[in-house]
Amino acid sequence: MVMCGCITMKAYVQVSLDSAREKEVLEKLQSLPEVIDVHILFGEWDMIAKIDLPNPEELGSFVIDKIRSLPGVKLTSTMVIAK
């Protein structure tokens, strides 16, 4: 979790993966300090992560550079938390 004493932006990121990559991607996401929580799912999406970042620009960079770049990640969908 980002700890700066300021207002932060939280979001859920749904992740679609190539087959048999769940454990590998789960472990990688769990190691990132911006990831508050992450779970493997059954259904249309394979995984969901709750993330915390300071602003929209860093949120976008994080999703592109840290999540979409992981081997096995096919698709993401980001939902910013309103309240």
Buried (B, 14 or more C-beta within 10 A) or exposed (E): EBEEEEEBBBBBBBBBBEEEBBEEBBEBBEEBEBBBEBEBEEEEBBBBBBBBBBEEEBBEEBBEEBBBEBEBBEEBEBEEEEE
